[in-house]
């Protein structure tokens, strides 16, 4: 099973990338690829730019990466209650190639933040809209208070209840790929 995991964040210190990486490591026997959305940075999407540029090669490569995966894990950073501008822009360009951005792939959607909210607002939005873009959402999970619940040195959750919930979420992804 090939798992594609990434943070919907362009931060070089992304706690969501740490979470996505850890979650992907829990999928037994999987070949894991961790993407950095900074590798897909494009001009801000607009109809004018689309008329000028067409479908940028980076958007096409991102769409192809999604299509090559057997399962996808995304961990969403929250900026002012919503998606990061970097992720939203990449998503907008990719959706112009095909509205079925996620290509019916089984997915686990995650989110975390330093605070007790755990980026639940963006996770709720993502989980609610993903099926319209051909995502087969198997599970979603918010991890509150990242620095209290995640051991940075070990690269894993230290809260047993959250660790169990994450293991159950990725198991659903593994089941879908079997």
C-alpha positions in Angstrom: 0.0 0.0 0.0 1.4 3.4 -1.0 0.5 6.2 1.4 0.9 9.9 0.5 1.0 12.2 3.5 1.4 15.9 3.9 0.6 18.9 6.0 -1.7 21.5 4.5 0.8 24.1 5.6 3.9 25.7 4.2 5.6 26.2 7.5 9.1 24.8 7.7 8.4 24.0 11.4 4.9 22.5 10.8 3.5 20.6 13.6 0.9 19.2 11.2 3.7 17.8 9.1 5.0 16.1 12.2 1.5 14.7 12.9 1.0 13.5 9.3 4.4 11.8 9.2 3.7 10.0 12.5 0.2 9.0 11.3 1.6 7.6 8.1 4.2 5.6 10.0 1.4 3.8 11.8 0.1 2.2 8.5 1.6 -1.3 8.7 3.7 -2.4 5.8 3.0 0.8 3.8 5.4 2.6 1.4 5.1 6.2 2.7 5.9 9.4 0.8 5.8 12.7 2.7 5.1 15.7 0.5 6.0 19.3 1.2 3.5 21.6 -0.4 6.3 24.2 -0.7 7.4 22.1 -3.6 4.2 23.0 -5.4 4.1 26.8 -4.8 2.4 28.7 -7.7 1.0 32.2 -8.3 -2.2 33.0 -6.5 -5.0 31.4 -8.5 -7.3 33.6 -10.5 -9.2 33.2 -13.7 -6.9 35.7 -15.4 -3.8 33.7 -14.4 -5.5 30.5 -15.5 -6.2 32.0 -18.9 -2.5 33.2 -19.1 -0.8 30.1 -17.6 -3.3 27.2 -18.3 -2.8 24.4 -15.9 0.6 24.8 -14.3 3.0 21.8 -14.4 3.2 21.8 -10.5 -0.6 21.5 -10.2 -0.5 18.6 -12.7 2.4 16.9 -10.7 0.4 17.3 -7.5 -2.7 15.8 -9.1 -0.6 12.9 -10.4 0.9 12.3 -6.9 -2.6 12.1 -5.4 -3.6 9.6 -8.2 -0.6 7.4 -7.6 -1.4 6.9 -3.9 -3.5 4.0 -2.5 -4.3 6.2 0.5 -3.9 9.8 1.6 -3.3 11.4 5.0 -3.6 15.2 5.3 -3.1 17.2 8.5 -4.5 20.7 8.3 -3.1 23.8 9.9 -5.6 26.4 10.7 -5.2 30.1 9.9 -7.9 32.3 11.2 -10.3 29.3 11.4 -9.7 28.2 7.8 -7.3 26.6 5.4 -3.8 28.1 5.0 -3.4 30.2 1.9 -0.7 27.9 0.6 -2.9 24.8 0.7 -6.0 26.6 -0.6 -4.0 28.0 -3.6 -2.6 24.5 -4.4 -6.1 23.0 -4.0 -7.7 25.7 -6.2 -5.2 25.2 -9.1 -5.5 21.4 -8.8 -9.3 21.5 -8.8 -9.2 23.2 -12.2 -7.5 20.1 -13.7 -10.3 17.9 -12.4 -12.9 18.6 -9.7 -12.3 15.0 -8.5 -9.1 16.2 -6.9 -8.8 13.2 -4.5 -9.7 10.7 -7.2 -11.8 8.5 -4.9 -8.8 7.7 -2.7 -9.4 6.6 0.9 -8.3 9.4 3.2 -7.6 10.2 6.9 -8.0 13.9 7.7 -6.2 15.3 10.7 -5.6 18.7 12.3 -3.6 20.0 15.2 -2.7 23.3 16.8 -0.8 24.5 19.9 -4.1 25.4 21.6 -7.0 23.4 22.9 -9.1 23.9 19.8 -6.9 21.4 17.8 -7.8 23.2 14.5 -11.3 21.7 14.6 -12.8 24.5 12.5 -10.6 23.8 9.5 -10.9 20.0 10.0 -14.7 20.3 10.0 -14.6 22.3 6.8 -12.2 19.9 5.2 -14.2 16.7 6.2 -17.4 18.3 5.1 -16.2 19.4 1.6 -13.8 16.6 0.7 -16.4 14.2 -0.6 -17.5 16.8 -3.2 -13.9 16.5 -4.5 -14.0 12.7 -4.7 -12.4 11.9 -1.3 -13.4 8.7 0.5 -12.9 10.0 4.0 -12.4 7.0 6.3 -11.7 9.0 9.5 -10.9 12.5 10.8 -9.3 13.4 14.1 -8.3 16.6 15.8 -5.3 16.6 18.2 -5.6 19.5 20.7 -2.7 21.2 22.5 0.0 19.6 20.2 3.0 20.4 22.5 1.3 18.8 25.5 0.2 15.7 23.6 3.1 15.0 21.2 6.7 14.0 22.1 8.8 16.0 19.6 12.0 14.0 20.3 10.3 10.6 19.8 8.1 11.9 17.0 4.9 10.3 18.5 1.8 11.0 20.5 2.4 10.6 24.2 -1.3 10.8 25.1 -2.5 7.2 25.1 -6.1 8.0 24.3 -5.2 10.2 21.3 -2.6 7.6 20.2 -5.3 4.9 20.2 -7.8 7.1 18.3 -5.1 7.8 15.7 -4.2 4.1 15.3 -7.9 3.4 14.8 -8.2 6.1 12.2 -5.2 4.9 10.1 -6.3 1.3 10.5 -9.5 2.3 8.6 -7.2 3.5 5.9 -5.2 0.3 5.9 -8.5 -1.7 5.7 -9.6 0.3 2.7 -6.3 -0.5 0.9 -6.5 -4.2 1.5 
